[in-house]
Amino acid sequence: VTTRDCRLMGFYVNSTSSGTLALKKGGSGGTALGGTITPGIGYHPYPVYAPDGLHATIANTLDVTFFIDDSPGI
């Protein structure tokens, strides 16, 4: 999603077909931010601070938009 420090506010699932989502702080080897989720269509608040960036692993079909603040000095 981003390699910068950020705050994830949430995400919006536009469409899905059994899609799953796993979020991690940092890169793909970072610390998990919860488990793997199977979100439905719509907005999902997920407020979290992710130093060193935010990584998303998506499986199956999931069209998702992330709402983040990665402005300097957060």
CHARMM internal coordinates of N, CA and C (Angstrom, degrees):
IC EDIT
DIST 1 N 1 CA 1.4508
DIST 1 CA 1 C 1.5248
ANGL 1 N 1 CA 1 C 108.92
DIST 1 C 2 N 1.3681
ANGL 1 CA 1 C 2 N 115.98
DIHE 1 N 1 CA 1 C 2 N -51.55
DIST 2 N 2 CA 1.4584
ANGL 1 C 2 N 2 CA 121.06
DIHE 1 CA 1 C 2 N 2 CA 175.24
DIST 2 CA 2 C 1.5252
ANGL 2 N 2 CA 2 C 109.35
DIHE 1 C 2 N 2 CA 2 C -159.04
DIST 2 C 3 N 1.3244
ANGL 2 CA 2 C 3 N 115.61
DIHE 2 N 2 CA 2 C 3 N 154.06
DIST 3 N 3 CA 1.4629
ANGL 2 C 3 N 3 CA 120.25
DIHE 2 CA 2 C 3 N 3 CA 176.44
DIST 3 CA 3 C 1.5305
ANGL 3 N 3 CA 3 C 111.05
DIHE 2 C 3 N 3 CA 3 C -100.31
DIST 3 C 4 N 1.3217
ANGL 3 CA 3 C 4 N 117.08
DIHE 3 N 3 CA 3 C 4 N -0.42
DIST 4 N 4 CA 1.4694
ANGL 3 C 4 N 4 CA 121.85
DIHE 3 CA 3 C 4 N 4 CA 179.86
DIST 4 CA 4 C 1.5184
ANGL 4 N 4 CA 4 C 110.55
DIHE 3 C 4 N 4 CA 4 C -92.69
DIST 4 C 5 N 1.3418
ANGL 4 CA 4 C 5 N 116.25
DIHE 4 N 4 CA 4 C 5 N 156.19
DIST 5 N 5 CA 1.4669
ANGL 4 C 5 N 5 CA 119.82
DIHE 4 CA 4 C 5 N 5 CA 170.24
DIST 5 CA 5 C 1.5204
ANGL 5 N 5 CA 5 C 107.34
DIHE 4 C 5 N 5 CA 5 C -53.73
DIST 5 C 6 N 1.3250
ANGL 5 CA 5 C 6 N 116.95
DIHE 5 N 5 CA 5 C 6 N 139.30
DIST 6 N 6 CA 1.4578
ANGL 5 C 6 N 6 CA 118.18
DIHE 5 CA 5 C 6 N 6 CA -179.23
DIST 6 CA 6 C 1.5220
ANGL 6 N 6 CA 6 C 111.30
DIHE 5 C 6 N 6 CA 6 C -155.37
DIST 6 C 7 N 1.3036
ANGL 6 CA 6 C 7 N 113.44
DIHE 6 N 6 CA 6 C 7 N 165.23
DIST 7 N 7 CA 1.4621
ANGL 6 C 7 N 7 CA 121.93
DIHE 6 CA 6 C 7 N 7 CA 169.97
DIST 7 CA 7 C 1.5263
ANGL 7 N 7 CA 7 C 106.56
DIHE 6 C 7 N 7 CA 7 C -116.15
DIST 7 C 8 N 1.3103
ANGL 7 CA 7 C 8 N 115.08
DIHE 7 N 7 CA 7 C 8 N 120.88
DIST 8 N 8 CA 1.4527
ANGL 7 C 8 N 8 CA 120.07
DIHE 7 CA 7 C 8 N 8 CA 174.39
DIST 8 CA 8 C 1.5197
ANGL 8 N 8 CA 8 C 106.95
DIHE 7 C 8 N 8 CA 8 C -85.86
DIST 8 C 9 N 1.3098
ANGL 8 CA 8 C 9 N 116.37
DIHE 8 N 8 CA 8 C 9 N 125.93
DIST 9 N 9 CA 1.4660
ANGL 8 C 9 N 9 CA 120.30
DIHE 8 CA 8 C 9 N 9 CA 177.89
DIST 9 CA 9 C 1.5236
ANGL 9 N 9 CA 9 C 110.35
DIHE 8 C 9 N 9 CA 9 C -91.98
DIST 9 C 10 N 1.3125
ANGL 9 CA 9 C 10 N 116.29
DIHE 9 N 9 CA 9 C 10 N -35.10
DIST 10 N 10 CA 1.4542
ANGL 9 C 10 N 10 CA 121.40
DIHE 9 CA 9 C 10 N 10 CA -179.84
DIST 10 CA 10 C 1.5119
ANGL 10 N 10 CA 10 C 109.40
DIHE 9 C 10 N 10 CA 10 C 167.44
DIST 10 C 11 N 1.3143
ANGL 10 CA 10 C 11 N 115.65
DIHE 10 N 10 CA 10 C 11 N -171.71
DIST 11 N 11 CA 1.4587
ANGL 10 C 11 N 11 CA 120.31
DIHE 10 CA 10 C 11 N 11 CA 179.19
DIST 11 CA 11 C 1.5247
ANGL 11 N 11 CA 11 C 109.57
DIHE 10 C 11 N 11 CA 11 C -147.42
DIST 11 C 12 N 1.3275
ANGL 11 CA 11 C 12 N 114.52
DIHE 11 N 11 CA 11 C 12 N 155.61
DIST 12 N 12 CA 1.4552
ANGL 11 C 12 N 12 CA 121.37
DIHE 11 CA 11 C 12 N 12 CA 179.54
DIST 12 CA 12 C 1.5199
ANGL 12 N 12 CA 12 C 108.73
DIHE 11 C 12 N 12 CA 12 C -118.13
DIST 12 C 13 N 1.3244
ANGL 12 CA 12 C 13 N 116.28
DIHE 12 N 12 CA 12 C 13 N 123.91
DIST 13 N 13 CA 1.4580
ANGL 12 C 13 N 13 CA 120.93
DIHE 12 CA 12 C 13 N 13 CA 177.05
DIST 13 CA 13 C 1.5266
ANGL 13 N 13 CA 13 C 107.42
DIHE 12 C 13 N 13 CA 13 C -91.64
DIST 13 C 14 N 1.3316
ANGL 13 CA 13 C 14 N 114.98
DIHE 13 N 13 CA 13 C 14 N 115.21
DIST 14 N 14 CA 1.4604
ANGL 13 C 14 N 14 CA 121.76
DIHE 13 CA 13 C 14 N 14 CA -179.45
DIST 14 CA 14 C 1.5228
ANGL 14 N 14 CA 14 C 111.13
DIHE 13 C 14 N 14 CA 14 C -79.98
DIST 14 C 15 N 1.3261
ANGL 14 CA 14 C 15 N 116.40
DIHE 14 N 14 CA 14 C 15 N -41.68
DIST 15 N 15 CA 1.4658
ANGL 14 C 15 N 15 CA 121.96
DIHE 14 CA 14 C 15 N 15 CA 176.62
DIST 15 CA 15 C 1.5195
ANGL 15 N 15 CA 15 C 108.50
DIHE 14 C 15 N 15 CA 15 C -159.48
DIST 15 C 16 N 1.3246
ANGL 15 CA 15 C 16 N 115.74
DIHE 15 N 15 CA 15 C 16 N 156.78
DIST 16 N 16 CA 1.4536
ANGL 15 C 16 N 16 CA 120.38
DIHE 15 CA 15 C 16 N 16 CA -179.36
DIST 16 CA 16 C 1.5268
ANGL 16 N 16 CA 16 C 110.45
DIHE 15 C 16 N 16 CA 16 C -157.12
DIST 16 C 17 N 1.3130
ANGL 16 CA 16 C 17 N 114.63
DIHE 16 N 16 CA 16 C 17 N 152.41
DIST 17 N 17 CA 1.4540
ANGL 16 C 17 N 17 CA 122.04
DIHE 16 CA 16 C 17 N 17 CA 172.70
DIST 17 CA 17 C 1.5248
ANGL 17 N 17 CA 17 C 105.75
DIHE 16 C 17 N 17 CA 17 C -136.52
DIST 17 C 18 N 1.3317
ANGL 17 CA 17 C 18 N 115.30
DIHE 17 N 17 CA 17 C 18 N 82.80
DIST 18 N 18 CA 1.4697
ANGL 17 C 18 N 18 CA 122.29
DIHE 17 CA 17 C 18 N 18 CA -176.09
DIST 18 CA 18 C 1.5226
ANGL 18 N 18 CA 18 C 112.38
DIHE 17 C 18 N 18 CA 18 C 59.89
DIST 18 C 19 N 1.3444
ANGL 18 CA 18 C 19 N 116.72
DIHE 18 N 18 CA 18 C 19 N 30.67
DIST 19 N 19 CA 1.4537
ANGL 18 C 19 N 19 CA 121.00
DIHE 18 CA 18 C 19 N 19 CA 179.82
DIST 19 CA 19 C 1.5164
ANGL 19 N 19 CA 19 C 112.27
DIHE 18 C 19 N 19 CA 19 C -71.71
DIST 19 C 20 N 1.3378
ANGL 19 CA 19 C 20 N 115.67
DIHE 19 N 19 CA 19 C 20 N 146.63
DIST 20 N 20 CA 1.4615
ANGL 19 C 20 N 20 CA 121.05
DIHE 19 CA 19 C 20 N 20 CA 175.89
DIST 20 CA 20 C 1.5218
ANGL 20 N 20 CA 20 C 109.16
DIHE 19 C 20 N 20 CA 20 C -124.88
DIST 20 C 21 N 1.3273
ANGL 20 CA 20 C 21 N 114.81
DIHE 20 N 20 CA 20 C 21 N 159.18
DIST 21 N 21 CA 1.4548
ANGL 20 C 21 N 21 CA 122.01
DIHE 20 CA 20 C 21 N 21 CA -175.74
DIST 21 CA 21 C 1.5147
ANGL 21 N 21 CA 21 C 109.40
DIHE 20 C 21 N 21 CA 21 C -140.46
DIST 21 C 22 N 1.3319
ANGL 21 CA 21 C 22 N 115.97
DIHE 21 N 21 CA 21 C 22 N 131.93
DIST 22 N 22 CA 1.4650
ANGL 21 C 22 N 22 CA 121.99
DIHE 21 CA 21 C 22 N 22 CA 174.02
DIST 22 CA 22 C 1.5308
ANGL 22 N 22 CA 22 C 106.99
DIHE 21 C 22 N 22 CA 22 C -128.79
DIST 22 C 23 N 1.3268
ANGL 22 CA 22 C 23 N 116.60
DIHE 22 N 22 CA 22 C 23 N 127.99
DIST 23 N 23 CA 1.4609
ANGL 22 C 23 N 23 CA 122.14
DIHE 22 CA 22 C 23 N 23 CA -177.83
DIST 23 CA 23 C 1.5190
ANGL 23 N 23 CA 23 C 110.47
DIHE 22 C 23 N 23 CA 23 C -110.49
DIST 23 C 24 N 1.3520
ANGL 23 CA 23 C 24 N 115.32
DIHE 23 N 23 CA 23 C 24 N 142.95
DIST 24 N 24 CA 1.4635
ANGL 23 C 24 N 24 CA 120.96
DIHE 23 CA 23 C 24 N 24 CA 178.63
DIST 24 CA 24 C 1.5206
ANGL 24 N 24 CA 24 C 110.03
DIHE 23 C 24 N 24 CA 24 C -137.04
DIST 24 C 25 N 1.3361
ANGL 24 CA 24 C 25 N 115.77
DIHE 24 N 24 CA 24 C 25 N 146.41
DIST 25 N 25 CA 1.4588
ANGL 24 C 25 N 25 CA 121.58
DIHE 24 CA 24 C 25 N 25 CA 171.02
DIST 25 CA 25 C 1.5170
ANGL 25 N 25 CA 25 C 107.33
DIHE 24 C 25 N 25 CA 25 C -76.90
DIST 25 C 26 N 1.3239
ANGL 25 CA 25 C 26 N 116.87
DIHE 25 N 25 CA 25 C 26 N 135.70
DIST 26 N 26 CA 1.4582
ANGL 25 C 26 N 26 CA 120.32
DIHE 25 CA 25 C 26 N 26 CA -178.36
DIST 26 CA 26 C 1.5168
ANGL 26 N 26 CA 26 C 110.39
DIHE 25 C 26 N 26 CA 26 C 81.60
DIST 26 C 27 N 1.2869
ANGL 26 CA 26 C 27 N 116.68
DIHE 26 N 26 CA 26 C 27 N -149.69
DIST 27 N 27 CA 1.4615
ANGL 26 C 27 N 27 CA 121.50
DIHE 26 CA 26 C 27 N 27 CA -178.03
DIST 27 CA 27 C 1.5110
ANGL 27 N 27 CA 27 C 112.98
DIHE 26 C 27 N 27 CA 27 C -84.64
DIST 27 C 28 N 1.3168
ANGL 27 CA 27 C 28 N 115.34
DIHE 27 N 27 CA 27 C 28 N -162.59
DIST 28 N 28 CA 1.4637
ANGL 27 C 28 N 28 CA 120.72
DIHE 27 CA 27 C 28 N 28 CA -176.50
DIST 28 CA 28 C 1.5256
ANGL 28 N 28 CA 28 C 112.48
DIHE 27 C 28 N 28 CA 28 C -63.47
DIST 28 C 29 N 1.3261
ANGL 28 CA 28 C 29 N 117.73
DIHE 28 N 28 CA 28 C 29 N -22.91
DIST 29 N 29 CA 1.4670
ANGL 28 C 29 N 29 CA 121.16
DIHE 28 CA 28 C 29 N 29 CA 177.85
DIST 29 CA 29 C 1.5149
ANGL 29 N 29 CA 29 C 112.79
DIHE 28 C 29 N 29 CA 29 C -97.49
DIST 29 C 30 N 1.3260
ANGL 29 CA 29 C 30 N 117.38
DIHE 29 N 29 CA 29 C 30 N 14.02
DIST 30 N 30 CA 1.4626
ANGL 29 C 30 N 30 CA 121.91
DIHE 29 CA 29 C 30 N 30 CA -176.92
DIST 30 CA 30 C 1.5200
ANGL 30 N 30 CA 30 C 113.35
DIHE 29 C 30 N 30 CA 30 C -76.43
DIST 30 C 31 N 1.3181
ANGL 30 CA 30 C 31 N 114.49
DIHE 30 N 30 CA 30 C 31 N -173.13
DIST 31 N 31 CA 1.4621
ANGL 30 C 31 N 31 CA 122.62
DIHE 30 CA 30 C 31 N 31 CA -178.99
DIST 31 CA 31 C 1.5246
ANGL 31 N 31 CA 31 C 110.85
DIHE 30 C 31 N 31 CA 31 C -80.44
DIST 31 C 32 N 1.3206
ANGL 31 CA 31 C 32 N 116.24
DIHE 31 N 31 CA 31 C 32 N 128.83
DIST 32 N 32 CA 1.4658
ANGL 31 C 32 N 32 CA 121.18
DIHE 31 CA 31 C 32 N 32 CA -179.59
DIST 32 CA 32 C 1.5257
ANGL 32 N 32 CA 32 C 110.83
DIHE 31 C 32 N 32 CA 32 C -65.38
DIST 32 C 33 N 1.3241
ANGL 32 CA 32 C 33 N 115.62
DIHE 32 N 32 CA 32 C 33 N 140.17
DIST 33 N 33 CA 1.4639
ANGL 32 C 33 N 33 CA 122.69
DIHE 32 CA 32 C 33 N 33 CA 176.31
DIST 33 CA 33 C 1.5317
ANGL 33 N 33 CA 33 C 108.29
DIHE 32 C 33 N 33 CA 33 C -103.58
DIST 33 C 34 N 1.3013
ANGL 33 CA 33 C 34 N 116.87
DIHE 33 N 33 CA 33 C 34 N 65.43
DIST 34 N 34 CA 1.4564
ANGL 33 C 34 N 34 CA 121.72
DIHE 33 CA 33 C 34 N 34 CA -174.98
DIST 34 CA 34 C 1.5128
ANGL 34 N 34 CA 34 C 109.67
DIHE 33 C 34 N 34 CA 34 C 97.70
DIST 34 C 35 N 1.3050
ANGL 34 CA 34 C 35 N 116.21
DIHE 34 N 34 CA 34 C 35 N -170.61
DIST 35 N 35 CA 1.4582
ANGL 34 C 35 N 35 CA 121.00
DIHE 34 CA 34 C 35 N 35 CA -179.23
DIST 35 CA 35 C 1.5155
ANGL 35 N 35 CA 35 C 112.03
DIHE 34 C 35 N 35 CA 35 C -96.03
DIST 35 C 36 N 1.2957
ANGL 35 CA 35 C 36 N 115.92
DIHE 35 N 35 CA 35 C 36 N -172.83
DIST 36 N 36 CA 1.4581
ANGL 35 C 36 N 36 CA 121.76
DIHE 35 CA 35 C 36 N 36 CA 176.47
DIST 36 CA 36 C 1.5205
ANGL 36 N 36 CA 36 C 108.68
DIHE 35 C 36 N 36 CA 36 C -75.11
DIST 36 C 37 N 1.3238
ANGL 36 CA 36 C 37 N 115.81
DIHE 36 N 36 CA 36 C 37 N 131.53
DIST 37 N 37 CA 1.4680
ANGL 36 C 37 N 37 CA 120.43
DIHE 36 CA 36 C 37 N 37 CA -178.76
DIST 37 CA 37 C 1.5202
ANGL 37 N 37 CA 37 C 110.36
DIHE 36 C 37 N 37 CA 37 C -117.28
DIST 37 C 38 N 1.3088
ANGL 37 CA 37 C 38 N 115.40
DIHE 37 N 37 CA 37 C 38 N 155.27
DIST 38 N 38 CA 1.4607
ANGL 37 C 38 N 38 CA 123.19
DIHE 37 CA 37 C 38 N 38 CA 175.48
DIST 38 CA 38 C 1.5276
ANGL 38 N 38 CA 38 C 107.06
DIHE 37 C 38 N 38 CA 38 C -118.23
DIST 38 C 39 N 1.3415
ANGL 38 CA 38 C 39 N 116.90
DIHE 38 N 38 CA 38 C 39 N 85.04
DIST 39 N 39 CA 1.4639
ANGL 38 C 39 N 39 CA 119.75
DIHE 38 CA 38 C 39 N 39 CA -174.06
DIST 39 CA 39 C 1.5173
ANGL 39 N 39 CA 39 C 113.04
DIHE 38 C 39 N 39 CA 39 C -77.34
DIST 39 C 40 N 1.3150
ANGL 39 CA 39 C 40 N 115.32
DIHE 39 N 39 CA 39 C 40 N 149.16
DIST 40 N 40 CA 1.4551
ANGL 39 C 40 N 40 CA 121.68
DIHE 39 CA 39 C 40 N 40 CA 173.50
DIST 40 CA 40 C 1.5194
ANGL 40 N 40 CA 40 C 109.95
DIHE 39 C 40 N 40 CA 40 C -87.91
DIST 40 C 41 N 1.3054
ANGL 40 CA 40 C 41 N 116.61
DIHE 40 N 40 CA 40 C 41 N 174.71
DIST 41 N 41 CA 1.4592
ANGL 40 C 41 N 41 CA 121.65
DIHE 40 CA 40 C 41 N 41 CA 178.85
DIST 41 CA 41 C 1.5220
ANGL 41 N 41 CA 41 C 109.36
DIHE 40 C 41 N 41 CA 41 C -67.41
DIST 41 C 42 N 1.3382
ANGL 41 CA 41 C 42 N 116.36
DIHE 41 N 41 CA 41 C 42 N 138.80
DIST 42 N 42 CA 1.4555
ANGL 41 C 42 N 42 CA 122.38
DIHE 41 CA 41 C 42 N 42 CA 178.73
DIST 42 CA 42 C 1.5061
ANGL 42 N 42 CA 42 C 111.64
DIHE 41 C 42 N 42 CA 42 C 124.93
DIST 42 C 43 N 1.3433
ANGL 42 CA 42 C 43 N 115.30
DIHE 42 N 42 CA 42 C 43 N -176.46
DIST 43 N 43 CA 1.4668
ANGL 42 C 43 N 43 CA 122.07
DIHE 42 CA 42 C 43 N 43 CA -178.04
DIST 43 CA 43 C 1.5204
ANGL 43 N 43 CA 43 C 110.21
DIHE 42 C 43 N 43 CA 43 C -85.95
DIST 43 C 44 N 1.3371
ANGL 43 CA 43 C 44 N 114.90
DIHE 43 N 43 CA 43 C 44 N 137.85
DIST 44 N 44 CA 1.4574
ANGL 43 C 44 N 44 CA 122.11
DIHE 43 CA 43 C 44 N 44 CA 178.92
DIST 44 CA 44 C 1.5289
ANGL 44 N 44 CA 44 C 108.52
DIHE 43 C 44 N 44 CA 44 C -127.48
DIST 44 C 45 N 1.3382
ANGL 44 CA 44 C 45 N 118.54
DIHE 44 N 44 CA 44 C 45 N 109.63
DIST 45 N 45 CA 1.4600
ANGL 44 C 45 N 45 CA 119.12
DIHE 44 CA 44 C 45 N 45 CA 175.31
DIST 45 CA 45 C 1.5262
ANGL 45 N 45 CA 45 C 109.48
DIHE 44 C 45 N 45 CA 45 C -66.68
DIST 45 C 46 N 1.3146
ANGL 45 CA 45 C 46 N 117.52
DIHE 45 N 45 CA 45 C 46 N 136.24
DIST 46 N 46 CA 1.4623
ANGL 45 C 46 N 46 CA 122.32
DIHE 45 CA 45 C 46 N 46 CA -178.78
DIST 46 CA 46 C 1.5233
ANGL 46 N 46 CA 46 C 107.32
DIHE 45 C 46 N 46 CA 46 C -150.88
DIST 46 C 47 N 1.3320
ANGL 46 CA 46 C 47 N 117.53
DIHE 46 N 46 CA 46 C 47 N 64.23
DIST 47 N 47 CA 1.4698
ANGL 46 C 47 N 47 CA 120.01
DIHE 46 CA 46 C 47 N 47 CA -175.51
DIST 47 CA 47 C 1.5246
ANGL 47 N 47 CA 47 C 112.10
DIHE 46 C 47 N 47 CA 47 C -70.45
DIST 47 C 48 N 1.3261
ANGL 47 CA 47 C 48 N 115.73
DIHE 47 N 47 CA 47 C 48 N 120.81
DIST 48 N 48 CA 1.4583
ANGL 47 C 48 N 48 CA 120.94
DIHE 47 CA 47 C 48 N 48 CA -179.97
DIST 48 CA 48 C 1.5275
ANGL 48 N 48 CA 48 C 109.21
DIHE 47 C 48 N 48 CA 48 C -157.16
DIST 48 C 49 N 1.3200
ANGL 48 CA 48 C 49 N 115.92
DIHE 48 N 48 CA 48 C 49 N 147.12
DIST 49 N 49 CA 1.4558
ANGL 48 C 49 N 49 CA 121.92
DIHE 48 CA 48 C 49 N 49 CA 174.63
DIST 49 CA 49 C 1.5206
ANGL 49 N 49 CA 49 C 108.05
DIHE 48 C 49 N 49 CA 49 C -95.23
DIST 49 C 50 N 1.3086
ANGL 49 CA 49 C 50 N 117.04
DIHE 49 N 49 CA 49 C 50 N 131.46
DIST 50 N 50 CA 1.4603
ANGL 49 C 50 N 50 CA 121.69
DIHE 49 CA 49 C 50 N 50 CA -178.18
DIST 50 CA 50 C 1.5307
ANGL 50 N 50 CA 50 C 109.94
DIHE 49 C 50 N 50 CA 50 C -126.05
DIST 50 C 51 N 1.3512
ANGL 50 CA 50 C 51 N 116.27
DIHE 50 N 50 CA 50 C 51 N 88.44
DIST 51 N 51 CA 1.4609
ANGL 50 C 51 N 51 CA 118.17
DIHE 50 CA 50 C 51 N 51 CA 176.14
DIST 51 CA 51 C 1.5265
ANGL 51 N 51 CA 51 C 110.02
DIHE 50 C 51 N 51 CA 51 C -66.54
DIST 51 C 52 N 1.3022
ANGL 51 CA 51 C 52 N 116.39
DIHE 51 N 51 CA 51 C 52 N 145.98
DIST 52 N 52 CA 1.4651
ANGL 51 C 52 N 52 CA 122.65
DIHE 51 CA 51 C 52 N 52 CA -179.14
DIST 52 CA 52 C 1.5208
ANGL 52 N 52 CA 52 C 113.28
DIHE 51 C 52 N 52 CA 52 C 67.96
DIST 52 C 53 N 1.3126
ANGL 52 CA 52 C 53 N 117.71
DIHE 52 N 52 CA 52 C 53 N 18.38
DIST 53 N 53 CA 1.4501
ANGL 52 C 53 N 53 CA 120.92
DIHE 52 CA 52 C 53 N 53 CA 172.82
DIST 53 CA 53 C 1.5151
ANGL 53 N 53 CA 53 C 115.30
DIHE 52 C 53 N 53 CA 53 C 103.07
DIST 53 C 54 N 1.3209
ANGL 53 CA 53 C 54 N 114.59
DIHE 53 N 53 CA 53 C 54 N 175.46
DIST 54 N 54 CA 1.4575
ANGL 53 C 54 N 54 CA 122.79
DIHE 53 CA 53 C 54 N 54 CA -177.06
DIST 54 CA 54 C 1.5282
ANGL 54 N 54 CA 54 C 108.49
DIHE 53 C 54 N 54 CA 54 C -131.80
DIST 54 C 55 N 1.3260
ANGL 54 CA 54 C 55 N 115.82
DIHE 54 N 54 CA 54 C 55 N 127.72
DIST 55 N 55 CA 1.4617
ANGL 54 C 55 N 55 CA 122.30
DIHE 54 CA 54 C 55 N 55 CA -179.70
DIST 55 CA 55 C 1.5229
ANGL 55 N 55 CA 55 C 109.43
DIHE 54 C 55 N 55 CA 55 C -115.49
DIST 55 C 56 N 1.3137
ANGL 55 CA 55 C 56 N 117.21
DIHE 55 N 55 CA 55 C 56 N 136.15
DIST 56 N 56 CA 1.4636
ANGL 55 C 56 N 56 CA 122.20
DIHE 55 CA 55 C 56 N 56 CA 178.42
DIST 56 CA 56 C 1.5208
ANGL 56 N 56 CA 56 C 109.72
DIHE 55 C 56 N 56 CA 56 C -121.49
DIST 56 C 57 N 1.3250
ANGL 56 CA 56 C 57 N 115.77
DIHE 56 N 56 CA 56 C 57 N 130.94
DIST 57 N 57 CA 1.4595
ANGL 56 C 57 N 57 CA 121.60
DIHE 56 CA 56 C 57 N 57 CA 172.40
DIST 57 CA 57 C 1.5247
ANGL 57 N 57 CA 57 C 107.22
DIHE 56 C 57 N 57 CA 57 C -108.86
DIST 57 C 58 N 1.3188
ANGL 57 CA 57 C 58 N 115.91
DIHE 57 N 57 CA 57 C 58 N 121.15
DIST 58 N 58 CA 1.4595
ANGL 57 C 58 N 58 CA 121.89
DIHE 57 CA 57 C 58 N 58 CA -177.84
DIST 58 CA 58 C 1.5199
ANGL 58 N 58 CA 58 C 108.92
DIHE 57 C 58 N 58 CA 58 C -114.95
DIST 58 C 59 N 1.3193
ANGL 58 CA 58 C 59 N 115.84
DIHE 58 N 58 CA 58 C 59 N 132.34
DIST 59 N 59 CA 1.4632
ANGL 58 C 59 N 59 CA 120.93
DIHE 58 CA 58 C 59 N 59 CA 176.42
DIST 59 CA 59 C 1.5255
ANGL 59 N 59 CA 59 C 109.12
DIHE 58 C 59 N 59 CA 59 C -120.03
DIST 59 C 60 N 1.2970
ANGL 59 CA 59 C 60 N 115.23
DIHE 59 N 59 CA 59 C 60 N 154.38
DIST 60 N 60 CA 1.4648
ANGL 59 C 60 N 60 CA 122.89
DIHE 59 CA 59 C 60 N 60 CA -176.68
DIST 60 CA 60 C 1.5307
ANGL 60 N 60 CA 60 C 108.68
DIHE 59 C 60 N 60 CA 60 C 61.62
DIST 60 C 61 N 1.3049
ANGL 60 CA 60 C 61 N 118.86
DIHE 60 N 60 CA 60 C 61 N -146.81
DIST 61 N 61 CA 1.4669
ANGL 60 C 61 N 61 CA 121.54
DIHE 60 CA 60 C 61 N 61 CA -176.46
DIST 61 CA 61 C 1.5164
ANGL 61 N 61 CA 61 C 109.70
DIHE 60 C 61 N 61 CA 61 C -107.23
DIST 61 C 62 N 1.3451
ANGL 61 CA 61 C 62 N 116.38
DIHE 61 N 61 CA 61 C 62 N 118.83
DIST 62 N 62 CA 1.4593
ANGL 61 C 62 N 62 CA 121.69
DIHE 61 CA 61 C 62 N 62 CA -179.75
DIST 62 CA 62 C 1.5269
ANGL 62 N 62 CA 62 C 108.46
DIHE 61 C 62 N 62 CA 62 C -148.65
DIST 62 C 63 N 1.3208
ANGL 62 CA 62 C 63 N 116.70
DIHE 62 N 62 CA 62 C 63 N 113.71
DIST 63 N 63 CA 1.4637
ANGL 62 C 63 N 63 CA 122.65
DIHE 62 CA 62 C 63 N 63 CA 175.36
DIST 63 CA 63 C 1.5168
ANGL 63 N 63 CA 63 C 106.15
DIHE 62 C 63 N 63 CA 63 C -98.66
DIST 63 C 64 N 1.3413
ANGL 63 CA 63 C 64 N 116.63
DIHE 63 N 63 CA 63 C 64 N 108.05
DIST 64 N 64 CA 1.4611
ANGL 63 C 64 N 64 CA 121.30
DIHE 63 CA 63 C 64 N 64 CA -171.57
DIST 64 CA 64 C 1.5231
ANGL 64 N 64 CA 64 C 110.65
DIHE 63 C 64 N 64 CA 64 C -131.93
DIST 64 C 65 N 1.3279
ANGL 64 CA 64 C 65 N 116.01
DIHE 64 N 64 CA 64 C 65 N 144.44
DIST 65 N 65 CA 1.4551
ANGL 64 C 65 N 65 CA 123.76
DIHE 64 CA 64 C 65 N 65 CA 175.79
DIST 65 CA 65 C 1.5190
ANGL 65 N 65 CA 65 C 108.04
DIHE 64 C 65 N 65 CA 65 C -117.88
DIST 65 C 66 N 1.3515
ANGL 65 CA 65 C 66 N 116.62
DIHE 65 N 65 CA 65 C 66 N 126.55
DIST 66 N 66 CA 1.4668
ANGL 65 C 66 N 66 CA 121.43
DIHE 65 CA 65 C 66 N 66 CA -179.69
DIST 66 CA 66 C 1.5201
ANGL 66 N 66 CA 66 C 109.43
DIHE 65 C 66 N 66 CA 66 C -97.40
DIST 66 C 67 N 1.3334
ANGL 66 CA 66 C 67 N 116.39
DIHE 66 N 66 CA 66 C 67 N 140.58
DIST 67 N 67 CA 1.4592
ANGL 66 C 67 N 67 CA 123.07
DIHE 66 CA 66 C 67 N 67 CA 176.24
DIST 67 CA 67 C 1.5160
ANGL 67 N 67 CA 67 C 107.39
DIHE 66 C 67 N 67 CA 67 C -110.05
DIST 67 C 68 N 1.3584
ANGL 67 CA 67 C 68 N 115.03
DIHE 67 N 67 CA 67 C 68 N 107.78
DIST 68 N 68 CA 1.4597
ANGL 67 C 68 N 68 CA 120.06
DIHE 67 CA 67 C 68 N 68 CA -176.30
DIST 68 CA 68 C 1.5272
ANGL 68 N 68 CA 68 C 110.11
DIHE 67 C 68 N 68 CA 68 C -128.76
DIST 68 C 69 N 1.3195
ANGL 68 CA 68 C 69 N 114.59
DIHE 68 N 68 CA 68 C 69 N 157.67
DIST 69 N 69 CA 1.4657
ANGL 68 C 69 N 69 CA 122.61
DIHE 68 CA 68 C 69 N 69 CA 170.60
DIST 69 CA 69 C 1.5135
ANGL 69 N 69 CA 69 C 105.49
DIHE 68 C 69 N 69 CA 69 C -116.90
DIST 69 C 70 N 1.3339
ANGL 69 CA 69 C 70 N 116.78
DIHE 69 N 69 CA 69 C 70 N 111.01
DIST 70 N 70 CA 1.4611
ANGL 69 C 70 N 70 CA 119.89
DIHE 69 CA 69 C 70 N 70 CA 177.84
DIST 70 CA 70 C 1.5287
ANGL 70 N 70 CA 70 C 110.69
DIHE 69 C 70 N 70 CA 70 C -121.00
DIST 70 C 71 N 1.3373
ANGL 70 CA 70 C 71 N 114.93
DIHE 70 N 70 CA 70 C 71 N 29.08
DIST 71 N 71 CA 1.4614
ANGL 70 C 71 N 71 CA 119.12
DIHE 70 CA 70 C 71 N 71 CA 178.89
DIST 71 CA 71 C 1.5281
ANGL 71 N 71 CA 71 C 109.76
DIHE 70 C 71 N 71 CA 71 C -67.84
DIST 71 C 72 N 1.3411
ANGL 71 CA 71 C 72 N 117.63
DIHE 71 N 71 CA 71 C 72 N 149.16
DIST 72 N 72 CA 1.4577
ANGL 71 C 72 N 72 CA 121.03
DIHE 71 CA 71 C 72 N 72 CA -178.75
DIST 72 CA 72 C 1.5293
ANGL 72 N 72 CA 72 C 112.20
DIHE 71 C 72 N 72 CA 72 C -57.85
DIST 72 C 73 N 1.3063
ANGL 72 CA 72 C 73 N 115.88
DIHE 72 N 72 CA 72 C 73 N 140.41
DIST 73 N 73 CA 1.4531
ANGL 72 C 73 N 73 CA 121.11
DIHE 72 CA 72 C 73 N 73 CA 175.14
DIST 73 CA 73 C 1.5142
ANGL 73 N 73 CA 73 C 115.18
DIHE 72 C 73 N 73 CA 73 C 83.99
DIST 73 C 74 N 1.3177
ANGL 73 CA 73 C 74 N 118.80
DIHE 73 N 73 CA 73 C 74 N 16.91
DIST 74 N 74 CA 1.4739
ANGL 73 C 74 N 74 CA 118.84
DIHE 73 CA 73 C 74 N 74 CA 179.49
DIST 74 CA 74 C 1.5057
ANGL 74 N 74 CA 74 C 111.26
DIHE 73 C 74 N 74 CA 74 C -73.83
END
COOR INIT
IC SEED 1 N 1 CA 1 C
IC BUILD
